[in-house]
Amino acid sequence: MSATQASETEGAPLFKEFLAVHAVMTRGAELVVRSFTELAGGAAVDTRTLVTTVQWFVDFVRHHRLSEDELLWPVLRERCPEAVRSLDLLAEADDALADGLDELESVIARIAEERRAGGSVSWGHAMKEGTLASRRIRDGLAERFAVMEPLLRGMLRKALDEDVPKLREAVADGVRRGEPHLVLGLLEHPEPVPGRERVHAAFPLPVRWARGMLLSRFRKTLKDLAAD
């Protein structure tokens, strides 16, 4: 099988895998927004779960972007030199997203510190900051994916079969970031994401065996965040 033929057979599944990971981030952002919104509305949101979930989300998005920079874009820049300028512009737009993640992390760090000290968080300020930051991230991700996904689809068509392992590692490396119940749950809720089975394969075997238990934990997380 030629390199071109291999890229044609692998390109579409690879693209679905990237879309599945993007769906995790999109749904994760929506979950964080909803949690802060419910908290502001007086719902019984468990702050420990909120802190854990938001920190996971921040880490997940950051690490996925790092995986793109180290594993994805270098390969595709080499195969698609005509797209380098578009990738540079995309990287520049990522600065605003990084700022939003820093801001959101700062909010939950203050909430976590107040919990440890047994104090009372200034909820009005924290809820406002958290809601605004999470909405900016949600909207920033939507804008990023709207630009990135058509670009990525075309670039993957030009990948060679020798590129496929590294491109697939870019997906897998971004997924293996703690709290597997959140990744598995967001791939399934509110409806299953196409390509999720290949993303599941990035997890260690014990995690895959525990899938049912982890999905139950995810449902409890939704309840704790008043997002069920």
Number of C-alpha atoms within 10 A of each C-alpha: 6 8 13 13 12 16 20 16 12 17 23 14 15 21 21 18 23 23 19 23 25 19 19 26 24 20 19 25 24 16 24 26 22 18 29 25 20 18 21 18 10 9 15 14 19 15 17 14 16 23 19 13 21 24 17 19 25 20 17 23 25 15 17 22 18 15 20 18 14 13 20 20 19 13 20 21 15 12 18 17 11 11 16 16 11 13 19 11 10 15 14 11 14 16 11 14 21 17 14 22 23 13 18 25 20 16 21 23 14 15 21 18 12 14 14 9 8 9 10 9 15 11 12 11 11 19 21 15 18 26 22 18 23 26 19 20 26 23 15 19 19 16 12 16 17 11 14 14 15 10 14 18 16 14 21 23 19 17 23 20 18 11 18 18 10 14 23 21 16 22 25 22 17 21 23 18 17 11 15 22 21 22 27 25 25 25 26 15 14 9 9 14 18 16 19 21 14 17 23 21 12 18 18 10 11 8 17 15 11 12 17 14 11 20 20 12 16 22 17 15 20 18 15 19 25 19 17 11
